[in-house]
Amino acid sequence: MTIPRITPLALLLLAGAASVWADEEDTRLLLDRERAERTLHQQQRPQWQVAAPTGELSVEVNGQRYRVQRSLADLEPALYVAINTGQWNNAGELAAAYRELPGHKEHLALMAEGLSARHSGDYHSAVRLLEHANAAAPDDLRVQMELARIYAEDQQDRESVQMLERTLGSSLPAETRELLHNYVSAVQQRSDWQGSLALGVGYNSNINQGNGYERCSQQFAGYCLSQMKLPDPIASSLLSYDLVLSKRIALSGHHNVLIRPVSYGTYYHKRDEQSTTLTDYSDSTNILYLGYQYASARQSLTVLPLLENYHRDGNTSYRAPGVQADWSYFLSPRVKLGLQAGAKRYKYQGPDSRYYADYTQRGAGVSLTYYPEPNTSIYGGVDYYRKSYALSVNSSQEQVWRAGVFHQFETAGLFANLMVLQRDFSNDDESYFYGVQREDQQRMLIATLGASKLAIHGAYPELRFKRTLNDSNSVFNGYQQSEITLQVRKHF
């Protein structure tokens, strides 16, 4: 009895299709993770609350509410009390009444209205009103500092630093001067390189995504003359890394240039010595994003041309130029909506160009994140991808559904992230090779536990488990895979 194996070309094609899936999803997960952790760790969520006017001119002092008379002598100090203690339900009405009086200070009314607008989440009006207040009283230091703070919260870094430096040119108490210097440093740090680096060790139960399937392909008189045998899963220990960097160069207002290099990869100790084509499953992905960013307190838009390079088995497998656009908007302090769209052109290089056809991928997606508490986020979304080849039999479409929860246990110094994912994949036409019109359903669970309390020089341990089940109507594509890694991660 002979037991022929699948041809090397067939095995290489199978491995190639799976690796592109992994690269696309790993890139998305890595960038989503970096954005989510930065939002929670650096408190980048805007905070506001719709004001509920009390219907009367009053102000609270030391827990006691006092009615305010319609006079400059009462309204002016009442306005300062409302501003200093954050009584925004009263500030708007007090400012309106104050403005009606002859001899009022226009910049004080404008400052109160601007800060009330900020508290209600209307940053556009807040900036405009405080700019008017600054124009009405150019030497008022309180207005200058409040305007600088609003600029910073609204992601107008250059304007914020300019206003703070102008204020520092005035005569100020030492403690105030130190506070403003710290604020300038914090705003300027936004233009520094930021990101994270992780190094880890681990184990993967199925680096070749094999399933060991076998069947009798030819029989006679009840005897099997030849048998088809697919490769068994290859398990291996591994070394892994990932690096995400970003740098924002402020232009003016909300406009910036954004640079974002991304690199990640895995080195597997085990090789497939029986294969004559792909013996080393170790790989690395390197992407450079460079483009435009619009950023405000509630909204962010990036349009980033990119160049991706994928390296495997000692060679560059493909290069993929493209563009990625992302938009996010805080509907409320607890709810953020996101939209994504992008396109890439995959061009295979070197030995892989003999086996793979170039293709174009287009994608779009929507996501929603809910923050029930300051240290918790619940997220979900769906993405659609379309891969277009010259031959329709190779073209495909995918829908990817994801949902998860991230939580920081502040007292214990731990954080946990749990995500589930489902991908539905289908080719456009029936394949002669597969014998069917291929359809896959992939389910994935990713659980991460980190211990920031154990950090040494900012680097902390992180345990990650990933379980993948891929069901397919093609015997060549079904597989199961488990991976566990222990990493040391540092944010900077």
Secondary structure as GFF3:
##gff-version 3
##sequence-region A 1 492
A	DSSP	alpha_helix	8	41	.	.	.	ID=ss1
A	DSSP	beta_strand	58	61	.	.	.	ID=ss2
A	DSSP	beta_strand	64	67	.	.	.	ID=ss3
A	DSSP	alpha_helix	72	85	.	.	.	ID=ss4
A	DSSP	alpha_helix	88	99	.	.	.	ID=ss5
A	DSSP	alpha_helix	106	119	.	.	.	ID=ss6
A	DSSP	alpha_helix	123	136	.	.	.	ID=ss7
A	DSSP	alpha_helix	141	153	.	.	.	ID=ss8
A	DSSP	alpha_helix	157	168	.	.	.	ID=ss9
A	DSSP	alpha_helix	174	188	.	.	.	ID=ss10
A	DSSP	three_ten_helix	189	191	.	.	.	ID=ss11
A	DSSP	beta_strand	194	204	.	.	.	ID=ss12
A	DSSP	beta_strand	214	220	.	.	.	ID=ss13
A	DSSP	beta_strand	223	229	.	.	.	ID=ss14
A	DSSP	beta_strand	236	252	.	.	.	ID=ss15
A	DSSP	beta_strand	255	268	.	.	.	ID=ss16
A	DSSP	beta_strand	283	295	.	.	.	ID=ss17
A	DSSP	beta_strand	299	312	.	.	.	ID=ss18
A	DSSP	beta_strand	315	332	.	.	.	ID=ss19
A	DSSP	beta_strand	335	348	.	.	.	ID=ss20
A	DSSP	three_ten_helix	350	354	.	.	.	ID=ss21
A	DSSP	beta_strand	359	373	.	.	.	ID=ss22
A	DSSP	beta_strand	376	388	.	.	.	ID=ss23
A	DSSP	beta_strand	396	409	.	.	.	ID=ss24
A	DSSP	beta_strand	414	427	.	.	.	ID=ss25
A	DSSP	beta_strand	439	451	.	.	.	ID=ss26
A	DSSP	three_ten_helix	452	454	.	.	.	ID=ss27
A	DSSP	beta_strand	459	472	.	.	.	ID=ss28
A	DSSP	beta_strand	479	491	.	.	.	ID=ss29
###
